[in-house]
Amino acid sequence: MLKALSLLLLVGTTRGEFTVLERRDSPPSGFSRVGPSPSDTVLNLRLAALTQNNISGLHDTVYEVSTPGNSRYSQYLSKEKVEAFVAPSKETLNGVNAWLKTNNLTSSPITAAGDWIAVSLTVSQANALLAAGFSTFQNTESNQTVHRTLSYSIPAALRTGINMTKLSTVTNRSSPTTSISSDCPDNWTPTCIQALYGVPSTPATPAANAFGVCGFNNEFADEKDLTAFLETYRPDIASNTTFSLISIDDGINNQLPSGAEENPTIGLQYALGLATGIPVAFISTGTGSTDSIDVFTAFLDEPNYLLSLAQPPQTVVQTFDSVGFKFESSFTPQLAESICHLLYAQLAARGVSYIVNGGDFGACNPFSSTGCRAWDVAIGGHLWGRLFQHFYDKVVSEYLNAIDATDASPFNISRRAVPDISALAHSPLIFQGQTVSGQSGTVFSATIFASMIALLNNERIAAGKSSLGFLNPLIYQNPGAFNDFATGWDPVTGFGSPSYAKLREICQKI
């Protein structure tokens, strides 16, 4: 039988003693060991972090092209120029291929730059190659079985580091900034949200602009529900307005009632209900299961596919919510950073605004243990690794000083602080033919803000300008574009809720 496995291997050359690369004392929560994996089971390994040519150059470029006022602002890179930053050296490729050849194995690239490769091999080959002990583990809730190892090794000389991060944005409830209906506080419909944040309702004239809404694990939104949502809450636009499909890893949109899920439903209904006139694409990434490694594979394959496009969507919102963070908690820091530092950094260099909801648990999220949020805008609330801190270190330090935070505080004061901003997280939707009122979640917040960015990107492109790309430098330079609930940044609402008019004014000047 064929089983998929994704491993992070940090590799360089082939000589020297073997060293343990990753090890954990016990399986992730919810999994128990059944016994050794059958020796003839086929594993598909993802080998990552082949030494890139110039990662620091990529990161420097991202900040230069994303920071208003910089001479390189908005001069985003082509697909080929981004790939040149991350392509591994010939020495690295030769070393890895020699190591595999010694074990009668070959690899194939899974990225255009060749910095991620795939190797198919049996459990017995993997145990020998990696000094590992692959076993069958069973999920206690779903009874699903997977083949994993708690420890693996590579030649010591093959080990090199990869430091990568990702950018985030957060969302919560916010107070009104304009005159709105008295009914709105009980029912934050698209019309109420437009009034609250000043979002235009007149259909935009589409430029070369697209808005991507992500779904994972074969989740999708029911088109009949979308039609009913538009008929109910946006009767001023055509109810047959719909979305296109981008399928990754055989991601589906088969419209079977059992496959529809709330998060992509929220994402698509509010993207189409708020970003009026902007073409929306549903990015469906299928994995077939929700164990942590398969979630990692989805998080790897989605940005890789977007990077392969000559023109990826300029605005992308990720709808994967707290369940995703639960499985993400079993990622090692190397796995998380390999995706964040490299793949999402490349999207930023291409001018993509990638917006992530921070999850419903905020800084008290009981699931997440990794420190990975830096190349997207985060809407929610956690304190993560402060890996690219120069654009927000001042405001976060001011907050920590104000509350007299120390190393004994119930959060890690050295890590990346989120949220960046906040927005409503409480609105109605139509799901499985029923109106669901009072639904809450930061997926609402992220989609609201992403819809505003999609509209602003469209205006800029129509005016002959670039998209906004990596948003955090702009946000932290312009806290006045947000309606704050306290003085300065705070870990509940960030800088506060966005004002479309103020953001538009800033975007017209840069």
N, C-alpha and C positions, 0 to 999 in steps of 0.2 A: 504494500500500500504506500501511497505517497503522502507525506506530511510536510508541511512548510515550517521552516525554522529561520529566524533572523537573529544573527549574532553580530555584535560589533567587534571587529578585529582591528587593532591599531598596528599597522605593519610598516616595515621599512626595508630591512635586509634579511639574509637567511642564515647567517653564521652565529654560533654562540649557544649557550645553554638554554634549555626551556625555562620559561617563567610563567607562573600563574597570571593570567590576564584579568579574569574576573572570577569571583567566588561569592557564594552566599551560603549561610549555614543551614537554611531551611527554605522550602518552596514558598512562593507568595501566598498570602492569606487566601484560603478557600481551595487550595490544591493539596492533595496528599499523594505520596509515592505509592504506586501499585507494584512495581517491580522493574527489572531491566527491560529496556526496549529491545524488540526483536532485532537481531543483527543485520537482517536484510532490509529493514525499513529504510526508505529513501528520504534523506533530509535535503532541503534546499536552503543552503546557507547564504546569507547576505554578508559579505565581507566589506567593512567600511573603514573609512579614515585612512586610506592610502595617502601618504604624505603629499599634500597639495603644494603647488608651486609657490603661491603667494597669498595665503589666507589673510595675513595682516593687511596686505594691500587691498584685498576685497573689503575688509571691514572699514579701512580708512576711506575707501571710495564711497561706501554706503553712507557714511556720515557726511562726507563732502557734498554728495549729490542730493542729500535729504535735508540739509540745514539751510533755511532761508538766510540770505546774506552772504553765503559762501560763493566764491566765483564760479564754482562748478555746480551750483544748485540746479536741480532738475535735468542735468545732463546724464540721463540714465544710460546704462550700458546695453549693448546688443547681446543677444544670446551667445554669440561667439566670443565676445570680450569677457563675459562672465565666466564662460567655460575655461578660458585661458588662465584665469586666476586659480581655479580649483583643480585643473588637470594634474595628475601625479607625474613626478619625474620619471624618466626612463629607468633610472637606477631603482626606483621603488617598484615599478612594474616588473622589471627583470628579477628583482629579489623575490617578490611574491610568486611570480610564475615559476621560478626555479624551485621554490619550496613546495608548490603544488605538484610540479612535475616529478619531483623526487618521490612523491606519494601516489604517482600515476593518476593525477587529477588535472583537470583544466578548468579555466574560468571563462566567464563571459561578462562583458560590461553591462551594467543596468542603468548607467547614466551616460549622457553624451560625452561628458568630460572624462569618464573612465575612473572616477575616484571611488565608486562603489561597484563591486563585482559580485557575481553569483557563482556558486559551486554546488553541483549536485553530487551527493555521495551517500553511501550506506552508513548505518549506525556503526558498523564495525570499522569502516574507514574513518569515520569522524572520531571515534574513540582513540584510534591510533594517531591520527593527525594532530589532535588537540589534547592528547593525554587526558581524555574526558571519560565520564561514565554516564552515558545517556540512559535515562529511565523513563518509564511511562508514569505520568501524573494524571490524576483525575480531579476534575472540578466537583466539589462536594455539592454544589447547587444544581448544576446542569448535567452532571455525570459525563461531560465531555472529557475525552482523554487526549493528551498531548505528549510529545517526546521532547524532553529538555534535559540539560545537564546543569548541576549546581556549581560546577567548576570546569574551566578549560584553560589550556596553556598553549603558548606559541614559542618559537625560538626567541630568546631574549633580544637578539639583534633586530627582530622584526617589529618590536614594539616602539611606536612613536605616538605622540599625543595629538589630540584634536580638541581645540577649544572653540566652542560655538555657542551662540545664544539666540534668543528670539525675543521679539518685541511684543508688548501686550497692552490691552486696554480694558477698562472695567465699567460696569454699569449698575446703578441702583435707582431708586425713586428720586424724583426731583420736584421742585416747586414750580408753579406756573411763572412764565416770564411775559405772557401777553394775556389779553382778555379772552377768556374761554368760557364755554357753556358751563352752567352750574351742574350739568349732568356728568361732566367729564371725570371728576374725582372718583366716581363710582364705576366708570366705564370708559377706560382710556382707549377709545377707538382710533383708527388712523386719522380721522378728521380732528379729534382732540389733540393728538400728538402733533399734527401739523400746526395747530394753533399754539400749542405749548412751546414748541421750538422754532416756530417761524419757517417751517418747511414748506416750500411752494407746492401747490396742488395742480397748477397748470402743467400739462404734459411737456416734458423736455423734448427738444428736438434732438434725436439721437445723433451723437457724433461717433467717431470710431472708439466706442466705449462699451464695456461690458461689466456686469455685476455678477460675481459668482457666489452662490450659496452652497456650502459644503455639507455633504451627508456621508456618514461612514457606516460600515457593517450592513450594507444593503438597505439602509433606511431611506424612505422617500416620502413625499407628500402626495396626498390624493388630489387629483386634478378636479374632481367633482366638489371637494371641500373648498378648493381655491375659488372655483366659480361662485359657489354660494357665499364665500367670504366677500368677494368683490361686489356681488349683487347687494349684499347687506350693508357693507361698510364703505364701499367706494362706488356708488351707483352712477357717479359722473364719468366713469371710464368703462370701456367695454368689458363685460363679464367673461368673455372668452379670451381675455389677455392671459397668456401662459408663459412658460419658460422653455428653454432648450435644454438638452441633456449632454453633459460630458461624462462619459463612463470610463472609470479607471478600475483595473483589476476586475473586470466584468461586473462593475457596479450596475445595479438594476433600477428600473423605474417601471415595473410591470403593472402597477396600479391594482394589485390584489389587495383587498382591504386589510388582510393580516400583516402586510408589509409596511403600511403607513405608520409613521412615528411622529410624536408631538414636536420634537425639536426641529427637524427639517420642515414640518408643517408651519411652525411659527416663522422660521426663517424665510420661507418662500411667500407666505401670505403677507408678511409685513414688508418684505423687499419690494414686492409688486404693488403693495398697497401704499407705500410711501415714496419710493423712487419712481415717481410717475413718468412713464415714457422711456425709462432706461431698460435696454434688453437684459434680461436675467437668465443666467445659466445655472442649472442645478448640477453640481459636481458630485457625482455619486461614486464613492470608492467602496468596493465590496471586498470583504475578507472572509465571510462565511462563518465567523465566530467572533467572540469578544474576549478571548484570553489576551493577556498583556502583550505577548509577542506579536500576535496578529494586529493588535491596535498599533504597535510600533510599525509594522509593515505598512499599514494604511497611512500613518503619519509620514513615512518615508516616500511611498509611491505617489501620494497626491502632489506634494511640491515638485517631485522629480518630473511628473507628467506636465505640470504647468510650466516648468522651466524648458521643457522640450518644445513648447509652442512658440512660433515666431512672434505672436502677440497674445500673451496671457491676459485674462481679465484684469483690469486696472484696480478693481476693488473686489476683495474676497472677504466673506465673513464665515467663520467656523462656528457651526451650531452644536458641535459635540460638547455636552455639558458635564456635570459633576461625575457621571458614570465614567466618562473618559478619564477624568483625573484619578478615579479609583484605580483603573488599570494602569494609568501612567505611574502610579506610586511604586509599581514593581520594576520600572525602568531603572537601570543603573544611571548614575550621572553621565557616564560616557555615552550611553545610548541617547539620552535626552539631548546632550550638548551636540552630538554629531548631527542631529537633525536641525536643531535650532541655529547653531553657530554657522553651519554651512548652507543648508538648503534654503532656509528662510532668509538668510542674509543675501543669497543670490536673487531671490524674488524681490527683496528690497532694492538691490542694485538695478533690477529691471524696471523699477518704478511701480511695483505692486503695493497697494495699501492692504495689508492683511490684518484683519480685526478679529480678536478672540474674546469670547466671553470668559470672565474669570471664574465662573462656577458659583454656585449658590451658597457655598460655605464661607466665602471670604477668607480672612486671615486665619480663621479657625477650621479650615478645611481638614477633616480628619483623615482624608485619603492620601493626599499628595505629600511626597517626601523629596521630590526632585527640585532643583533650582533652575528652571528653564522658562524664561519669558523675556525676550529682548528685541526681536525683530518685527513685532507686530504691536498693535495697540490692544491693551487688555481692558476689558470691561468686567468688573467683578470685585474681587478683593483678596489678595494674598500678599505675603512678603517673600519674595523670591530672591535668587542670587542677583546682587547688584553688579552685574558683569559689565555693563556699559553705562556707567553711572555719571559720566561727565555732564549729560544734559539734564539730569534731575537730582544730582547729588546735593545741590544747594538747598532745594526746597525740602527734600527729605531730611537732611541734616537739621534744618530749622525746626521741623516737626519733632524730631527725636530730642533735640535740645529742649523744646518747649515742654515735653512731657517727662523730661529727665530720664530718658531711656538709658539702660545700662546692659551689660552682657547678661545680667540676671533677669532681664525682661522676658515675658512669655513668648517672645518672637525673636528671630535672629536679626539683630540690628545691622549686620553686615550684608544682608541680602537685598535683592532687587525688590523695590517697593511697588505694590499695585493696590488699588487701581490707579490708572492715569486720569480717567474721567468717569462720569456716572450718567445714567439715564434711566428712564422708566423701566421697571421690570414687572409690570402688572397690567395685562391687557387681555381682551377676549380673543378667542380663535374659534374656528369651526373645525371640528375633528370627528371623523366617522359619522358625518351627517348631523352632528349635534353642536349647538353653540355652547362653548365652555367659557364661563365667566369667572373672573377672579383668578385666572391662572397666573402664576408668578415664575420668574426665572430670568437669569441674566442673558439668556438667548434673546429675549425681547430687547434688552438694552443694547446688546451688540448689534443687532439687526437695525435698530433705530439709528444708531450712530453711523453704521456702515451705509445705510440708505442716504444719509446726508452727504457722506463722502462721495458716494457714487454720483449724486447730483452735482456736487462741486467739481468732481473730476470731469464730468460731461461738459460743464460750462467752460472749464479751462481748455479742454481739447477743442471745443467749438471755436474758442478764441485764438487758436493756434498755439496754445501753451502745452506744457507737459502735464501729466497726472501728478498727484501730490506724493505718491510713493510712501516711503517710510515716514510715519506721521509724528513720532514722538518729539523730534527736534522742534517741529512747528508748534506742537501743543505746549511744550515747556517754555518756549519763547513767548507764547501769547496766552498767559493764564486769563487775561481779560476777556477772551472769547468764550469763557465759561461762567455760568452763574453759580457761584460757590455758596456753600452752606456754612462755611467757617472761614476764618482768615488763613489764607495759604492752603497748601496741599495737606490732605489728611488721608489716612488709610481706609476711610469709609466711602468717601465720594471722590477722592482724588482732587482735581481742580473744580469739580462740580459738573453741571449739565451743560451741553453745548448750545450756543446760539447760532442758528444758521446765518442770520444777517451779519453777525460779527465775523464768523468764519469766512463768509463770502467776501466781505470787505478786505480781509487779510489776503485771501487768495487772489483778488484782483490786483493787489499791489506787488506780489512776488512773482 
